[in-house]
Amino acid sequence: MHNRVPALFLACLVFSSAGCGPAERRKDAAAATGGNPDAGVAAIVRYGCGSCHTIPGVPGASGLVGPPLAGVGKRLYIAGMLSNTPDNLMHWVQHPTSVNPKTLMPELGVTFQDAKDIAALFYSLK
């Protein structure tokens, strides 16, 4: 989980998407995660993530309990603890309490495919 490659991954993802439009960002995010950003939107709605988070492009996702998730793909860390890599983001989405037992983020039973799709959406956000 905690590997040292994230800075290089992030630099490649951010710089490869710099100046690119949404379609290019979505393609890059899908390639990096193996997920589908559109399916990520649907998964976020199904799991109710928007009741706690504000997430651009997700209908009704205007929660104020957790942090806003715009630009999460550009952040260096996930949950302030994990290097921002696709594997770590997917792990956090699926099992937040295994990373931080005191987190308010609940275990929602997110499937592996849904975690890949959610990660693809997050990395596609500007």
Secondary structure as GFF3:
##gff-version 3
##sequence-region A 1 126
A	DSSP	alpha_helix	6	17	.	.	.	ID=ss1
A	DSSP	alpha_helix	22	33	.	.	.	ID=ss2
A	DSSP	alpha_helix	37	47	.	.	.	ID=ss3
A	DSSP	three_ten_helix	49	51	.	.	.	ID=ss4
A	DSSP	three_ten_helix	72	74	.	.	.	ID=ss5
A	DSSP	beta_strand	77	78	.	.	.	ID=ss6
A	DSSP	beta_strand	82	83	.	.	.	ID=ss7
A	DSSP	alpha_helix	86	94	.	.	.	ID=ss8
A	DSSP	alpha_helix	96	99	.	.	.	ID=ss9
A	DSSP	alpha_helix	112	124	.	.	.	ID=ss10
###
